[in-house]
Amino acid sequence: MSLIITDECINCDVCEPECPNEAIFLGLEIYEIDPHKCTECVGHFDEPQCVQVCPVACIPVHPDFVEDKETLWAKFRRLQAAGGSVVGD
């Protein structure tokens, strides 16, 4: 699964530096998550770090990018092998 930041985001800037995959970036109006880099912190932490620090709870699972744990592990391994520069699957 990938996560998504909803329009409830207040641009508090706490999520971006917490992402170990550098999947979070400032979009035109709010922060966004690159679904091709988001592993929900699988391989790094037990829980998604952005969700843990978000003060407004605006980071749910992205309904268009539902992945199981095994797929997230595979994405983590690809990102690590590529130095974090994987785009697309």
C-alpha angles and dihedrals in degrees: 000000000000125000127232132206112227128215088263086081112124095198092242091157096226099113101054098065091044095062110100091196096050088236095138120083138160109264127193094289109359140012116285136197124227102226091205091062101036115100095164083250092295106161092026110047140004092241133032104269095210090057090049094055100036109114095199101041095235100143112093130159112288106245093210094054107049110163132167125233092264092055091047090052090051090050090049091053092048091049092049092048091049095044091247096302100113114132117185128356 
